[in-house]
Amino acid sequence: MEFAGALRQAIQASGLTLERIRHRLGRRGLTVSVATLSYWQRGRSRPRSRAVVVALEEILRVPSGTLIELLEDPAANAAPLQGAVARAGAAGRPDGTERARGVRDLWPDAEAYACLVGQLDRSGDHRLERLSVHDVYRLDEARRSWTLSVRTVLRAAGDDIDRVVCVHQTGDGALPGVADGDAAGLLDVRYCRPGRIRAEGGLVAFELVFDRVLATGDTAVVEYELGPAGLPAADSYDRRFSHPVHDYVALVRFDGDRLPARCYGFTAESSTSPRRRLGELWIGTSGSANLAAGTVRRGIVGIEWEWH
């Protein structure tokens, strides 16, 4: 469904008039005219403010993210690589429009994912804008242990947001201590503190609590290192995007003298979809390869490599 149709249905189901919606937005410090609301539900224009759309979801009492997900679009004039990545996770329909896949489709075991994240506080996740995510994945010389360093920049599209939930695959390896619910699997957490952490079935999910409560427009930077974990599940690293991000960079570093024969970037729509290669990546003298994806809407983006 397109944004205009979903908004129109939500307004009709709420029983609120456009004037009442305008008034309730105004009480939150958001100025939107009745005419503008009418244009939005008729598809003549679209909101430019995430904060307004998040407020509409709350006022109309629709599930968090219902309207935001329909509003998000990849950059219209993205470079070829950006465009390929931005389309990951969107399935084509006969009428030429795109339908975003469910978040759980990104993970091999959807039920395990739902059970895991259901134990954490995700109330603010859909009200956080992902400005950038930078990953550094390090594979040790024996190719039997890895660590992951992450830096994420977030901006609040609502008030009273104090944490973000992160989910990662650990493959066949186990992260020390996470089965006990503590933060032993998180190393060098910076600009935040760990909240609850859960692990099961090759997945780990955890809360990062900001060092202050965010209001609309506030930004937060979080950094953390995950690992070490033994026996990587495959010769690849990927990130699964359940929320759009404006700038994504992945770097894979190979310790030791032995380097892969080739590295490739790839995207996939879901955990069961075939990978689509984006091209070969250069492995530099530092023993690393990187993929600068730019804007990503939803789906899976990663790097895979082949050994001699």
N, C-alpha and C positions, 0 to 999 in steps of 0.2 A: 504494500500500500504506500502511496505517496504521502508526503508530509501534510499537504492540504486536506486530503481525505481523512487522515487519522485525526487531525485537529478538529475537523468539522464533526466527526463522530463523537469525539471526547466532549466537545461543547454541548452537543445535543443530549448526550447521556448525563451530563452534569445538571442539566436543567437551569443553568445560569444564563442570563442575558449577557450580551457583549458589554453593556454598560456596567454590570456587576463585576465582570472579569476585569474591565479597565480599572474600576475602583479598587479591587483587591490587589492588582499590580501596583497601583499608586501607593497603597499602604506599605508596600515593600520598597518604595523609593524608585519604582520603575514606571516611566511615563510612556504609555502606549495608547493611541487614540482608538476609538471604536471603529473608525474607518480603516485603520491599519489592521486591526483584528479581523475585520471583514475581508480585507484583501488576502490575508494569510490563509483563511479557511477556504477561500475561493481559488487559491493558487495564482493570484495575480502578482504576488510578491512573497518573499520569504524573510523570516527574522534574521538579523545579523548578530544578535546578542545571545550567547548561550545562557546567560543569567536569566533572561526573559523566558526562554523555553523551559529551563529548569523550574522556574516559578510557575509557569503554566501547568506543568506536570503535577505540581503539588496542589494548585488551586483546583484543577479538574479531576484530581484524585485518580490519575492513571499511574501504572507502575513506572518506577524511576527508570529513565532511559528510553521510554517508549517513543517520545517525540524527538529527542536528541539524536537517536540512531538514524531516524529517517531524514533528519536535517543535514547530517554530515555527508559531505561529498569530497572526493579527491580534488586537488587543485586542477582547474580547468586546463591550464597551459603547462602541465608538468612535463618535465623532460621524459624521454622514452623509458628510462629505467624507473623513474618515479611513477609513471603511469602504470607500468606493469605491476609494480608492487602495490600501488593504491587499489588495484582491482582485485587483489587477493582477498578471498573470503566473500565475494559477491557472486551469486549464481545468476546467470542470464535467464530471462523469461521470454516467452514467444513474442511479447509486445516490445521487446528491446530494452525494457527497464531492468534494473538489477534488484535482487533480493538478498539482504544480508543473512548469512547463515547464523544459526543459534550459537551462542558462546560455547556451549558444551560440545559442539561439533569439532571444536579446535583440539580436543583432548582425546586420547585413545579410549579411555574409559569414562564416558560421560557421567555415569552414576557415581563413580568414585570422586570425580571432580566436584559434582554437586554436593556430595556429602562432606567433602573436605572444606570447601569455601563456605558452606552453610554454617560452620562452627565459628566463623569470623564475622566481624562487623564491617559490612560493605555499604553501609547507609550513605556514605559520602562519595563512593566511587564514581557514580554517574554525574556528580557535580564537580568533578575534577577534570580540567583540560590538560592533556598531556602535550606539553610544549616540545620536549625532547627526551629521548631515551638513548643512552650510549652503553653498549655492552662490550666487555673485554673478556673473552673466553680463553683460558690458558690450558693447554694440554701438556702434561709432563713428558719427559724424554722417553719413558717406558710406555707411554700411551695407555696408562692404566689409572690415571688420576687427573681430575680437572678442578679448576676453580673458576668462578665467574664473578667479575667486578661490574657493578651497575651504577650508573649515575642518571637520575631522572629529575627533570624540572617540571613542576606542576603549577597550574593556576586555578584558583577556586572560582567556580561559576555559581556559588551559593554561599551562605553563611554557616558558621558553626561546624566546620569540617576539621577534624583533628587527626585523621589517619588515612592511609591508603593500604589496599590489600594487594600483595604480589603472589603470583603462582609460577612455579618452575617445575620442569621435569628433571628428575635425578637419574633416570635410566635404571639400570640394574644395581647401581651403586647406592649405598646408604649414607646419608649425612649424619655425622656423629651427634647424638643427643636429641635429634628432633622428634624421635618417637616418644620421648618423655615430655614433649610439649615445651621445652625450654629453648633458648636461643643459641645453643651451642653450634648449630649449623650456620649461623650468621657471624661473619668475621668483619671487624672494623666498620661497624655501623656508624655513620656520621650524619650530623645535622638532624637526627631523629633518634628514637629509641625503639627497640623491638617490642611488639605487643605479643599477642598469642601466636603460636606457631604449631602447625599440624602437618603430619606427613603420613602418606599411605599410598600403596600401589604405584610407586615410582613418581609420585608427585609430592611437592612440598608447598604449602601455602602459609603466609604469615602477614601480620599487620606491622606497618611501620607508623609509629605515632610521631607526629610533627612536634617540634619544640615550641609551638604556639598554635592556638586555634585560629584557623583561617576564616576571613570574611571575604565577600565577593571581591574579586580582583587581586587578592593577595597571592603571592607565589611562595613555593617551597621547593627546596632542593634536598633530595635524599640520595645518599650513597651507601652501598653495602657490598660485601663480598660473601659469596655463597660457596660452601665446600669445606674441605676437599671431599670428593666422592670418587670411588673406584670404579673401574670397568665401564667406560662410556658405552651407552647402548648402541651407538652407531658412529660412523665417521662423519659426523655433522653436528652443527649447532644451529638451533633455531629459536625464534621468539614468537609467541602466539598472541596476537593482538585482539583483545576483546573490546578495546576502546581505540579510537583514532589517535594517532600521534603525528605531530607536524614535522618532526625531524628524527629519523632513526639511523644510527650508525652501529654496525657490528664489526668487531675486530677479533680475529682468531690468531692466537700466538702459539707457535710450536717450539717448545723448549728442546735443547739438544741440537746435534748436527744433522740429524736425519729429517728431511722435509718431504712433504707430499709431492707427488709428481704434478698434481693439478688441483686447483681450487675453483669452485663455481658458486655463484649466488643462485638462490632459487626462491620461488614462492609456491604456496599451495592454498587452496580454498578451505580445506578442512584436514583433519588427521587421516582421513581415508582417501583423499583426492591425490592424484598423481602430482609430483613436483614438476614445476615448469622452470627450466634453467634460464637464467638471465644473462649468462655469459661467463667467460673464464676470468678469474681474479688473479692479479699478479702477487706472487709471494716474494716479499722484499728481503734484503740482506738481514733485516732484523728477525727474520723467520716468522713474519706475520702477513696476513691478508685481511683486507677490509672491504666492507660493503656499505656505501652511503646511499640509503634508500630514499631519503626525503620523506614526503608525505605518505603515510600508510593509513588506509581506512580501516581495514579489518582483515584477518587471515593470518597466514604463517609466512614468515620471511626468515631465511637462514643462509648458511654457508655449508657446503659439503666438500669433501676432499677425497682424493684417490692416492693410495700409496703405490710405490714401485712394486 
